[in-house]
Amino acid sequence: MKTLDTVIEEYRVKMFLIAKEDGLNSHRTLIASQHLDELLNIKMAESKTTHIQDESTKPI
């Protein structure tokens, strides 16, 4: 199973290839960018959850 970081990197490369082929303002580039944004938002949410859990286990 791929890690989220691996999937993000694959989408990043895919988006750059699409942008190179179709241009930065193409519909396909926009869709690829939106998918990448969704993955990055998931990653950020996971990071925040992990950080909150780490903070809650620290001794006072």
CHARMM-style PDB file with segment names, atoms N, HN, CA, C and O in Angstrom:
ATOM      1  N   MET     1       0.840  -1.183   0.000  1.00  0.00      PROA
ATOM      2  CA  MET     1       0.000   0.000   0.000  1.00  0.00      PROA
ATOM      3  C   MET     1       0.885   1.245   0.000  1.00  0.00      PROA
ATOM      4  O   MET     1       1.866   1.319   0.739  1.00  0.00      PROA
ATOM      5  N   LYS     2       0.529   2.218  -0.833  1.00  0.00      PROA
ATOM      6  HN  LYS     2      -0.268   2.158  -1.433  1.00  0.00      PROA
ATOM      7  CA  LYS     2       1.310   3.448  -0.937  1.00  0.00      PROA
ATOM      8  C   LYS     2       1.032   4.359   0.252  1.00  0.00      PROA
ATOM      9  O   LYS     2      -0.077   4.401   0.784  1.00  0.00      PROA
ATOM     10  N   THR     3       2.059   5.078   0.647  1.00  0.00      PROA
ATOM     11  HN  THR     3       2.960   5.043   0.215  1.00  0.00      PROA
ATOM     12  CA  THR     3       1.865   6.068   1.704  1.00  0.00      PROA
ATOM     13  C   THR     3       1.236   7.324   1.099  1.00  0.00      PROA
ATOM     14  O   THR     3       1.283   7.534  -0.113  1.00  0.00      PROA
ATOM     15  N   LEU     4       0.662   8.130   1.940  1.00  0.00      PROA
ATOM     16  HN  LEU     4       0.624   7.959   2.924  1.00  0.00      PROA
ATOM     17  CA  LEU     4       0.055   9.379   1.486  1.00  0.00      PROA
ATOM     18  C   LEU     4       1.114  10.278   0.853  1.00  0.00      PROA
ATOM     19  O   LEU     4       0.841  10.941  -0.148  1.00  0.00      PROA
ATOM     20  N   ASP     5       2.305  10.306   1.418  1.00  0.00      PROA
ATOM     21  HN  ASP     5       2.526   9.767   2.231  1.00  0.00      PROA
ATOM     22  CA  ASP     5       3.382  11.115   0.851  1.00  0.00      PROA
ATOM     23  C   ASP     5       3.715  10.671  -0.573  1.00  0.00      PROA
ATOM     24  O   ASP     5       3.979  11.505  -1.439  1.00  0.00      PROA
ATOM     25  N   THR     6       3.703   9.365  -0.816  1.00  0.00      PROA
ATOM     26  HN  THR     6       3.488   8.687  -0.112  1.00  0.00      PROA
ATOM     27  CA  THR     6       3.983   8.839  -2.153  1.00  0.00      PROA
ATOM     28  C   THR     6       2.902   9.251  -3.135  1.00  0.00      PROA
ATOM     29  O   THR     6       3.202   9.652  -4.259  1.00  0.00      PROA
ATOM     30  N   VAL     7       1.652   9.156  -2.719  1.00  0.00      PROA
ATOM     31  HN  VAL     7       1.408   8.830  -1.806  1.00  0.00      PROA
ATOM     32  CA  VAL     7       0.532   9.541  -3.590  1.00  0.00      PROA
ATOM     33  C   VAL     7       0.598  11.033  -3.896  1.00  0.00      PROA
ATOM     34  O   VAL     7       0.366  11.443  -5.033  1.00  0.00      PROA
ATOM     35  N   ILE     8       0.912  11.845  -2.892  1.00  0.00      PROA
ATOM     36  HN  ILE     8       1.100  11.512  -1.968  1.00  0.00      PROA
ATOM     37  CA  ILE     8       1.038  13.288  -3.100  1.00  0.00      PROA
ATOM     38  C   ILE     8       2.127  13.580  -4.120  1.00  0.00      PROA
ATOM     39  O   ILE     8       1.929  14.392  -5.023  1.00  0.00      PROA
ATOM     40  N   GLU     9       3.265  12.930  -3.984  1.00  0.00      PROA
ATOM     41  HN  GLU     9       3.425  12.270  -3.250  1.00  0.00      PROA
ATOM     42  CA  GLU     9       4.370  13.151  -4.916  1.00  0.00      PROA
ATOM     43  C   GLU     9       3.981  12.729  -6.334  1.00  0.00      PROA
ATOM     44  O   GLU     9       4.315  13.417  -7.299  1.00  0.00      PROA
ATOM     45  N   GLU    10       3.280  11.607  -6.465  1.00  0.00      PROA
ATOM     46  HN  GLU    10       3.008  11.048  -5.682  1.00  0.00      PROA
ATOM     47  CA  GLU    10       2.834  11.155  -7.787  1.00  0.00      PROA
ATOM     48  C   GLU    10       1.876  12.164  -8.421  1.00  0.00      PROA
ATOM     49  O   GLU    10       1.996  12.462  -9.609  1.00  0.00      PROA
ATOM     50  N   TYR    11       0.938  12.689  -7.650  1.00  0.00      PROA
ATOM     51  HN  TYR    11       0.841  12.448  -6.685  1.00  0.00      PROA
ATOM     52  CA  TYR    11       0.005  13.693  -8.172  1.00  0.00      PROA
ATOM     53  C   TYR    11       0.722  14.980  -8.528  1.00  0.00      PROA
ATOM     54  O   TYR    11       0.365  15.639  -9.504  1.00  0.00      PROA
ATOM     55  N   ARG    12       1.732  15.348  -7.745  1.00  0.00      PROA
ATOM     56  HN  ARG    12       2.022  14.813  -6.952  1.00  0.00      PROA
ATOM     57  CA  ARG    12       2.497  16.560  -8.037  1.00  0.00      PROA
ATOM     58  C   ARG    12       3.185  16.425  -9.395  1.00  0.00      PROA
ATOM     59  O   ARG    12       3.131  17.340 -10.217  1.00  0.00      PROA
ATOM     60  N   VAL    13       3.824  15.294  -9.623  1.00  0.00      PROA
ATOM     61  HN  VAL    13       3.868  14.551  -8.955  1.00  0.00      PROA
ATOM     62  CA  VAL    13       4.498  15.049 -10.901  1.00  0.00      PROA
ATOM     63  C   VAL    13       3.479  15.030 -12.038  1.00  0.00      PROA
ATOM     64  O   VAL    13       3.714  15.609 -13.098  1.00  0.00      PROA
ATOM     65  N   LYS    14       2.353  14.363 -11.813  1.00  0.00      PROA
ATOM     66  HN  LYS    14       2.162  13.893 -10.952  1.00  0.00      PROA
ATOM     67  CA  LYS    14       1.305  14.294 -12.827  1.00  0.00      PROA
ATOM     68  C   LYS    14       0.800  15.702 -13.188  1.00  0.00      PROA
ATOM     69  O   LYS    14       0.606  16.016 -14.362  1.00  0.00      PROA
ATOM     70  N   MET    15       0.593  16.535 -12.173  1.00  0.00      PROA
ATOM     71  HN  MET    15       0.750  16.279 -11.219  1.00  0.00      PROA
ATOM     72  CA  MET    15       0.111  17.888 -12.422  1.00  0.00      PROA
ATOM     73  C   MET    15       1.116  18.685 -13.246  1.00  0.00      PROA
ATOM     74  O   MET    15       0.724  19.400 -14.168  1.00  0.00      PROA
ATOM     75  N   PHE    16       2.402  18.575 -12.932  1.00  0.00      PROA
ATOM     76  HN  PHE    16       2.721  17.995 -12.183  1.00  0.00      PROA
ATOM     77  CA  PHE    16       3.415  19.299 -13.694  1.00  0.00      PROA
ATOM     78  C   PHE    16       3.471  18.829 -15.144  1.00  0.00      PROA
ATOM     79  O   PHE    16       3.639  19.641 -16.054  1.00  0.00      PROA
ATOM     80  N   LEU    17       3.331  17.521 -15.361  1.00  0.00      PROA
ATOM     81  HN  LEU    17       3.195  16.862 -14.622  1.00  0.00      PROA
ATOM     82  CA  LEU    17       3.326  17.012 -16.733  1.00  0.00      PROA
ATOM     83  C   LEU    17       2.123  17.523 -17.515  1.00  0.00      PROA
ATOM     84  O   LEU    17       2.246  17.899 -18.681  1.00  0.00      PROA
ATOM     85  N   ILE    18       0.966  17.534 -16.872  1.00  0.00      PROA
ATOM     86  HN  ILE    18       0.866  17.229 -15.926  1.00  0.00      PROA
ATOM     87  CA  ILE    18      -0.242  18.053 -17.527  1.00  0.00      PROA
ATOM     88  C   ILE    18      -0.071  19.535 -17.840  1.00  0.00      PROA
ATOM     89  O   ILE    18      -0.420  19.988 -18.930  1.00  0.00      PROA
ATOM     90  N   ALA    19       0.465  20.286 -16.888  1.00  0.00      PROA
ATOM     91  HN  ALA    19       0.749  19.918 -16.003  1.00  0.00      PROA
ATOM     92  CA  ALA    19       0.676  21.724 -17.100  1.00  0.00      PROA
ATOM     93  C   ALA    19       1.656  21.967 -18.240  1.00  0.00      PROA
ATOM     94  O   ALA    19       1.490  22.905 -19.020  1.00  0.00      PROA
ATOM     95  N   LYS    20       2.663  21.128 -18.333  1.00  0.00      PROA
ATOM     96  HN  LYS    20       2.798  20.366 -17.700  1.00  0.00      PROA
ATOM     97  CA  LYS    20       3.644  21.262 -19.412  1.00  0.00      PROA
ATOM     98  C   LYS    20       2.998  20.975 -20.767  1.00  0.00      PROA
ATOM     99  O   LYS    20       3.287  21.654 -21.752  1.00  0.00      PROA
ATOM    100  N   GLU    21       2.124  19.971 -20.814  1.00  0.00      PROA
ATOM    101  HN  GLU    21       1.889  19.419 -20.014  1.00  0.00      PROA
ATOM    102  CA  GLU    21       1.464  19.595 -22.056  1.00  0.00      PROA
ATOM    103  C   GLU    21       0.357  20.578 -22.445  1.00  0.00      PROA
ATOM    104  O   GLU    21       0.270  20.996 -23.599  1.00  0.00      PROA
ATOM    105  N   ASP    22      -0.485  20.943 -21.478  1.00  0.00      PROA
ATOM    106  HN  ASP    22      -0.415  20.604 -20.540  1.00  0.00      PROA
ATOM    107  CA  ASP    22      -1.710  21.697 -21.770  1.00  0.00      PROA
ATOM    108  C   ASP    22      -1.640  23.173 -21.406  1.00  0.00      PROA
ATOM    109  O   ASP    22      -2.485  23.958 -21.836  1.00  0.00      PROA
ATOM    110  N   GLY    23      -0.645  23.554 -20.621  1.00  0.00      PROA
ATOM    111  HN  GLY    23       0.041  22.916 -20.271  1.00  0.00      PROA
ATOM    112  CA  GLY    23      -0.545  24.941 -20.153  1.00  0.00      PROA
ATOM    113  C   GLY    23      -1.097  25.084 -18.741  1.00  0.00      PROA
ATOM    114  O   GLY    23      -1.901  24.273 -18.280  1.00  0.00      PROA
ATOM    115  N   LEU    24      -0.646  26.130 -18.073  1.00  0.00      PROA
ATOM    116  HN  LEU    24       0.007  26.789 -18.447  1.00  0.00      PROA
ATOM    117  CA  LEU    24      -1.028  26.340 -16.674  1.00  0.00      PROA
ATOM    118  C   LEU    24      -2.511  26.630 -16.494  1.00  0.00      PROA
ATOM    119  O   LEU    24      -3.068  26.328 -15.438  1.00  0.00      PROA
ATOM    120  N   ASN    25      -3.155  27.201 -17.484  1.00  0.00      PROA
ATOM    121  HN  ASN    25      -2.702  27.447 -18.341  1.00  0.00      PROA
ATOM    122  CA  ASN    25      -4.552  27.598 -17.343  1.00  0.00      PROA
ATOM    123  C   ASN    25      -5.540  26.583 -17.909  1.00  0.00      PROA
ATOM    124  O   ASN    25      -6.732  26.871 -18.019  1.00  0.00      PROA
ATOM    125  N   SER    26      -5.050  25.400 -18.267  1.00  0.00      PROA
ATOM    126  HN  SER    26      -4.082  25.166 -18.178  1.00  0.00      PROA
ATOM    127  CA  SER    26      -5.959  24.410 -18.852  1.00  0.00      PROA
ATOM    128  C   SER    26      -6.868  23.801 -17.786  1.00  0.00      PROA
ATOM    129  O   SER    26      -6.556  23.802 -16.595  1.00  0.00      PROA
ATOM    130  N   HSD    27      -7.983  23.290 -18.247  1.00  0.00      PROA
ATOM    131  HN  HSD    27      -8.237  23.289 -19.214  1.00  0.00      PROA
ATOM    132  CA  HSD    27      -8.943  22.648 -17.345  1.00  0.00      PROA
ATOM    133  C   HSD    27      -8.323  21.419 -16.670  1.00  0.00      PROA
ATOM    134  O   HSD    27      -8.526  21.193 -15.477  1.00  0.00      PROA
ATOM    135  N   ARG    28      -7.572  20.634 -17.433  1.00  0.00      PROA
ATOM    136  HN  ARG    28      -7.407  20.817 -18.403  1.00  0.00      PROA
ATOM    137  CA  ARG    28      -6.932  19.436 -16.857  1.00  0.00      PROA
ATOM    138  C   ARG    28      -5.934  19.806 -15.765  1.00  0.00      PROA
ATOM    139  O   ARG    28      -5.847  19.122 -14.746  1.00  0.00      PROA
ATOM    140  N   THR    29      -5.182  20.882 -15.971  1.00  0.00      PROA
ATOM    141  HN  THR    29      -5.252  21.438 -16.799  1.00  0.00      PROA
ATOM    142  CA  THR    29      -4.233  21.327 -14.943  1.00  0.00      PROA
ATOM    143  C   THR    29      -4.974  21.768 -13.690  1.00  0.00      PROA
ATOM    144  O   THR    29      -4.557  21.467 -12.572  1.00  0.00      PROA
ATOM    145  N   LEU    30      -6.062  22.473 -13.883  1.00  0.00      PROA
ATOM    146  HN  LEU    30      -6.401  22.718 -14.792  1.00  0.00      PROA
ATOM    147  CA  LEU    30      -6.876  22.919 -12.749  1.00  0.00      PROA
ATOM    148  C   LEU    30      -7.394  21.725 -11.949  1.00  0.00      PROA
ATOM    149  O   LEU    30      -7.316  21.722 -10.721  1.00  0.00      PROA
ATOM    150  N   ILE    31      -7.920  20.716 -12.636  1.00  0.00      PROA
ATOM    151  HN  ILE    31      -7.983  20.719 -13.634  1.00  0.00      PROA
ATOM    152  CA  ILE    31      -8.446  19.525 -11.956  1.00  0.00      PROA
ATOM    153  C   ILE    31      -7.326  18.812 -11.206  1.00  0.00      PROA
ATOM    154  O   ILE    31      -7.509  18.408 -10.057  1.00  0.00      PROA
ATOM    155  N   ALA    32      -6.168  18.653 -11.846  1.00  0.00      PROA
ATOM    156  HN  ALA    32      -6.019  18.981 -12.779  1.00  0.00      PROA
ATOM    157  CA  ALA    32      -5.034  17.990 -11.185  1.00  0.00      PROA
ATOM    158  C   ALA    32      -4.597  18.775  -9.952  1.00  0.00      PROA
ATOM    159  O   ALA    32      -4.265  18.185  -8.924  1.00  0.00      PROA
ATOM    160  N   SER    33      -4.598  20.091 -10.051  1.00  0.00      PROA
ATOM    161  HN  SER    33      -4.868  20.571 -10.886  1.00  0.00      PROA
ATOM    162  CA  SER    33      -4.229  20.942  -8.916  1.00  0.00      PROA
ATOM    163  C   SER    33      -5.224  20.788  -7.768  1.00  0.00      PROA
ATOM    164  O   SER    33      -4.833  20.743  -6.601  1.00  0.00      PROA
ATOM    165  N   GLN    34      -6.501  20.709  -8.102  1.00  0.00      PROA
ATOM    166  HN  GLN    34      -6.819  20.746  -9.050  1.00  0.00      PROA
ATOM    167  CA  GLN    34      -7.523  20.536  -7.068  1.00  0.00      PROA
ATOM    168  C   GLN    34      -7.374  19.188  -6.362  1.00  0.00      PROA
ATOM    169  O   GLN    34      -7.544  19.104  -5.146  1.00  0.00      PROA
ATOM    170  N   HSD    35      -7.060  18.140  -7.114  1.00  0.00      PROA
ATOM    171  HN  HSD    35      -6.922  18.208  -8.102  1.00  0.00      PROA
ATOM    172  CA  HSD    35      -6.839  16.823  -6.497  1.00  0.00      PROA
ATOM    173  C   HSD    35      -5.625  16.872  -5.567  1.00  0.00      PROA
ATOM    174  O   HSD    35      -5.653  16.326  -4.464  1.00  0.00      PROA
ATOM    175  N   LEU    36      -4.577  17.524  -6.018  1.00  0.00      PROA
ATOM    176  HN  LEU    36      -4.555  17.968  -6.914  1.00  0.00      PROA
ATOM    177  CA  LEU    36      -3.385  17.658  -5.185  1.00  0.00      PROA
ATOM    178  C   LEU    36      -3.703  18.443  -3.917  1.00  0.00      PROA
ATOM    179  O   LEU    36      -3.251  18.077  -2.831  1.00  0.00      PROA
ATOM    180  N   ASP    37      -4.474  19.513  -4.046  1.00  0.00      PROA
ATOM    181  HN  ASP    37      -4.841  19.810  -4.927  1.00  0.00      PROA
ATOM    182  CA  ASP    37      -4.886  20.298  -2.874  1.00  0.00      PROA
ATOM    183  C   ASP    37      -5.652  19.438  -1.872  1.00  0.00      PROA
ATOM    184  O   ASP    37      -5.434  19.542  -0.665  1.00  0.00      PROA
ATOM    185  N   GLU    38      -6.539  18.597  -2.368  1.00  0.00      PROA
ATOM    186  HN  GLU    38      -6.715  18.512  -3.349  1.00  0.00      PROA
ATOM    187  CA  GLU    38      -7.306  17.720  -1.474  1.00  0.00      PROA
ATOM    188  C   GLU    38      -6.379  16.780  -0.715  1.00  0.00      PROA
ATOM    189  O   GLU    38      -6.550  16.572   0.487  1.00  0.00      PROA
ATOM    190  N   LEU    39      -5.402  16.213  -1.409  1.00  0.00      PROA
ATOM    191  HN  LEU    39      -5.263  16.382  -2.385  1.00  0.00      PROA
ATOM    192  CA  LEU    39      -4.451  15.318  -0.745  1.00  0.00      PROA
ATOM    193  C   LEU    39      -3.626  16.076   0.293  1.00  0.00      PROA
ATOM    194  O   LEU    39      -3.391  15.572   1.392  1.00  0.00      PROA
ATOM    195  N   LEU    40      -3.193  17.272  -0.049  1.00  0.00      PROA
ATOM    196  HN  LEU    40      -3.384  17.682  -0.941  1.00  0.00      PROA
ATOM    197  CA  LEU    40      -2.408  18.071   0.898  1.00  0.00      PROA
ATOM    198  C   LEU    40      -3.237  18.463   2.118  1.00  0.00      PROA
ATOM    199  O   LEU    40      -2.715  18.513   3.232  1.00  0.00      PROA
ATOM    200  N   ASN    41      -4.517  18.739   1.915  1.00  0.00      PROA
ATOM    201  HN  ASN    41      -4.941  18.698   1.010  1.00  0.00      PROA
ATOM    202  CA  ASN    41      -5.391  19.049   3.045  1.00  0.00      PROA
ATOM    203  C   ASN    41      -5.543  17.844   3.971  1.00  0.00      PROA
ATOM    204  O   ASN    41      -5.574  17.998   5.192  1.00  0.00      PROA
ATOM    205  N   ILE    42      -5.639  16.653   3.397  1.00  0.00      PROA
ATOM    206  HN  ILE    42      -5.614  16.528   2.405  1.00  0.00      PROA
ATOM    207  CA  ILE    42      -5.709  15.434   4.205  1.00  0.00      PROA
ATOM    208  C   ILE    42      -4.419  15.277   5.009  1.00  0.00      PROA
ATOM    209  O   ILE    42      -4.458  14.956   6.197  1.00  0.00      PROA
ATOM    210  N   LYS    43      -3.289  15.501   4.363  1.00  0.00      PROA
ATOM    211  HN  LYS    43      -3.257  15.761   3.398  1.00  0.00      PROA
ATOM    212  CA  LYS    43      -1.993  15.390   5.032  1.00  0.00      PROA
ATOM    213  C   LYS    43      -1.890  16.394   6.192  1.00  0.00      PROA
ATOM    214  O   LYS    43      -1.413  16.057   7.276  1.00  0.00      PROA
ATOM    215  N   MET    44      -2.339  17.615   5.948  1.00  0.00      PROA
ATOM    216  HN  MET    44      -2.726  17.889   5.068  1.00  0.00      PROA
ATOM    217  CA  MET    44      -2.297  18.644   6.996  1.00  0.00      PROA
ATOM    218  C   MET    44      -3.201  18.262   8.173  1.00  0.00      PROA
ATOM    219  O   MET    44      -2.832  18.452   9.332  1.00  0.00      PROA
ATOM    220  N   ALA    45      -4.380  17.725   7.869  1.00  0.00      PROA
ATOM    221  HN  ALA    45      -4.679  17.570   6.928  1.00  0.00      PROA
ATOM    222  CA  ALA    45      -5.294  17.312   8.936  1.00  0.00      PROA
ATOM    223  C   ALA    45      -4.685  16.182   9.755  1.00  0.00      PROA
ATOM    224  O   ALA    45      -4.809  16.159  10.979  1.00  0.00      PROA
ATOM    225  N   GLU    46      -4.030  15.250   9.082  1.00  0.00      PROA
ATOM    226  HN  GLU    46      -3.930  15.268   8.087  1.00  0.00      PROA
ATOM    227  CA  GLU    46      -3.363  14.158   9.803  1.00  0.00      PROA
ATOM    228  C   GLU    46      -2.247  14.695  10.691  1.00  0.00      PROA
ATOM    229  O   GLU    46      -2.077  14.248  11.825  1.00  0.00      PROA
ATOM    230  N   SER    47      -1.496  15.646  10.173  1.00  0.00      PROA
ATOM    231  HN  SER    47      -1.634  16.009   9.251  1.00  0.00      PROA
ATOM    232  CA  SER    47      -0.392  16.225  10.941  1.00  0.00      PROA
ATOM    233  C   SER    47      -0.907  16.937  12.179  1.00  0.00      PROA
ATOM    234  O   SER    47      -0.321  16.816  13.255  1.00  0.00      PROA
ATOM    235  N   LYS    48      -2.007  17.685  12.035  1.00  0.00      PROA
ATOM    236  HN  LYS    48      -2.482  17.784  11.161  1.00  0.00      PROA
ATOM    237  CA  LYS    48      -2.585  18.383  13.183  1.00  0.00      PROA
ATOM    238  C   LYS    48      -3.084  17.393  14.223  1.00  0.00      PROA
ATOM    239  O   LYS    48      -2.879  17.597  15.419  1.00  0.00      PROA
ATOM    240  N   THR    49      -3.738  16.321  13.781  1.00  0.00      PROA
ATOM    241  HN  THR    49      -3.904  16.155  12.809  1.00  0.00      PROA
ATOM    242  CA  THR    49      -4.246  15.307  14.698  1.00  0.00      PROA
ATOM    243  C   THR    49      -3.099  14.649  15.453  1.00  0.00      PROA
ATOM    244  O   THR    49      -3.187  14.438  16.662  1.00  0.00      PROA
ATOM    245  N   THR    50      -2.035  14.329  14.746  1.00  0.00      PROA
ATOM    246  HN  THR    50      -1.964  14.500  13.764  1.00  0.00      PROA
ATOM    247  CA  THR    50      -0.870  13.710  15.379  1.00  0.00      PROA
ATOM    248  C   THR    50      -0.251  14.662  16.385  1.00  0.00      PROA
ATOM    249  O   THR    50       0.135  14.253  17.479  1.00  0.00      PROA
ATOM    250  N   HSD    51      -0.158  15.934  16.014  1.00  0.00      PROA
ATOM    251  HN  HSD    51      -0.472  16.267  15.124  1.00  0.00      PROA
ATOM    252  CA  HSD    51       0.431  16.932  16.909  1.00  0.00      PROA
ATOM    253  C   HSD    51      -0.424  17.091  18.174  1.00  0.00      PROA
ATOM    254  O   HSD    51       0.115  17.183  19.277  1.00  0.00      PROA
ATOM    255  N   ILE    52      -1.732  17.123  18.021  1.00  0.00      PROA
ATOM    256  HN  ILE    52      -2.170  17.048  17.125  1.00  0.00      PROA
ATOM    257  CA  ILE    52      -2.632  17.259  19.169  1.00  0.00      PROA
ATOM    258  C   ILE    52      -2.503  16.041  20.080  1.00  0.00      PROA
ATOM    259  O   ILE    52      -2.473  16.173  21.303  1.00  0.00      PROA
ATOM    260  N   GLN    53      -2.428  14.859  19.479  1.00  0.00      PROA
ATOM    261  HN  GLN    53      -2.452  14.752  18.485  1.00  0.00      PROA
ATOM    262  CA  GLN    53      -2.274  13.641  20.297  1.00  0.00      PROA
ATOM    263  C   GLN    53      -0.949  13.654  21.039  1.00  0.00      PROA
ATOM    264  O   GLN    53      -0.891  13.267  22.206  1.00  0.00      PROA
ATOM    265  N   ASP    54       0.115  14.094  20.382  1.00  0.00      PROA
ATOM    266  HN  ASP    54       0.068  14.409  19.434  1.00  0.00      PROA
ATOM    267  CA  ASP    54       1.429  14.171  21.033  1.00  0.00      PROA
ATOM    268  C   ASP    54       1.388  15.150  22.209  1.00  0.00      PROA
ATOM    269  O   ASP    54       1.955  14.869  23.265  1.00  0.00      PROA
ATOM    270  N   GLU    55       0.735  16.273  22.039  1.00  0.00      PROA
ATOM    271  HN  GLU    55       0.274  16.501  21.181  1.00  0.00      PROA
ATOM    272  CA  GLU    55       0.632  17.278  23.093  1.00  0.00      PROA
ATOM    273  C   GLU    55      -0.163  16.743  24.283  1.00  0.00      PROA
ATOM    274  O   GLU    55       0.158  17.039  25.434  1.00  0.00      PROA
ATOM    275  N   SER    56      -1.196  15.959  24.001  1.00  0.00      PROA
ATOM    276  HN  SER    56      -1.456  15.718  23.066  1.00  0.00      PROA
ATOM    277  CA  SER    56      -2.059  15.485  25.088  1.00  0.00      PROA
ATOM    278  C   SER    56      -1.382  14.412  25.937  1.00  0.00      PROA
ATOM    279  O   SER    56      -1.816  14.154  27.059  1.00  0.00      PROA
ATOM    280  N   THR    57      -0.336  13.790  25.426  1.00  0.00      PROA
ATOM    281  HN  THR    57       0.017  14.000  24.514  1.00  0.00      PROA
ATOM    282  CA  THR    57       0.341  12.757  26.198  1.00  0.00      PROA
ATOM    283  C   THR    57       1.550  13.276  26.969  1.00  0.00      PROA
ATOM    284  O   THR    57       2.185  12.522  27.707  1.00  0.00      PROA
ATOM    285  N   LYS    58       1.872  14.561  26.804  1.00  0.00      PROA
ATOM    286  HN  LYS    58       1.356  15.173  26.205  1.00  0.00      PROA
ATOM    287  CA  LYS    58       2.987  15.137  27.546  1.00  0.00      PROA
ATOM    288  C   LYS    58       2.589  15.337  28.998  1.00  0.00      PROA
ATOM    289  O   LYS    58       1.454  15.718  29.286  1.00  0.00      PROA
ATOM    290  N   PRO    59       3.516  15.084  29.912  1.00  0.00      PROA
ATOM    291  CA  PRO    59       3.203  15.342  31.328  1.00  0.00      PROA
ATOM    292  C   PRO    59       3.083  16.830  31.593  1.00  0.00      PROA
ATOM    293  O   PRO    59       3.734  17.643  30.937  1.00  0.00      PROA
ATOM    294  N   ILE    60       2.263  17.173  32.539  1.00  0.00      PROA
ATOM    295  HN  ILE    60       1.734  16.512  33.072  1.00  0.00      PROA
ATOM    296  CA  ILE    60       2.044  18.588  32.872  1.00  0.00      PROA
ATOM    297  C   ILE    60       3.085  19.059  33.839  1.00  0.00      PROA
ATOM    298  OT1 ILE    60       3.073  20.222  34.242  1.00  0.00      PROA
TER     299      ILE     60
END
